[in-house]
Amino acid sequence: MTPFSNILRGAVERTPGAIGGAFAAYDGELVDQFYQGDSDEWAIFTAHYGIVLSHVQSALNTWHYGEAELVMIEHANTDILLGAVLEGYYAMLAIDHPASLATAMREMSDAVIELRREMG
């Protein structure tokens, strides 16, 4: 395992209901992941949410609100947390319902800090 996947693994394991974590570039390129299922499907899933985060960032920049640090998308059965890591990179955490969003948000915040540190 790499340092990035270890950070993601820790966030997933400490978040009840978490199904996976990813670290990727805004263009959708997967840098690393911690996911037990089909890695190709997870990479596509991650890339789609990178596009969503890019659109959110663009909208916020249009209004000069600054960058989003954390974006949460709630679906019927799964919640997605996206955290801005450094310019051009983000982390993603997927959590099945019922989800402890407070725990997930704390773990995402901690993972982002650790990923930034690891990137140097």
Phi, psi and omega in degrees: 000149179268166175302323180294314181292329175295320177296314180296317179302315179300316179296318180294314183292332180270358180250110179303130178085356180293137181251345178177162177223153180216154175230122188213167174269155182300338178280002177097354180290122180284123178275312179198168183204162166224103184206136184270349183267207181293114185291330178292315178297321179296321178297319178293316177303313180298316181298319179299319180287336172296321176296317178301313180298321178299320179292320177298314180299318179298316179297316180294322178292328177301322181264006178059037177274348184092178183284146173282134176270323183216132177235132177243133177238120182259122176252177182301320185238349186218143173250145180240128174248132178239127180238128177289126181266286175221171181316114176089002181229149179215161174245150179228141176228126179251132185229126175283154177281150355286140185246142172267090186295327178298315178295315181299318180294319178295315180295322177296315179300314179297319180296319179299316179299315180294320178296318177300315179300315182293329179287340177092000000 
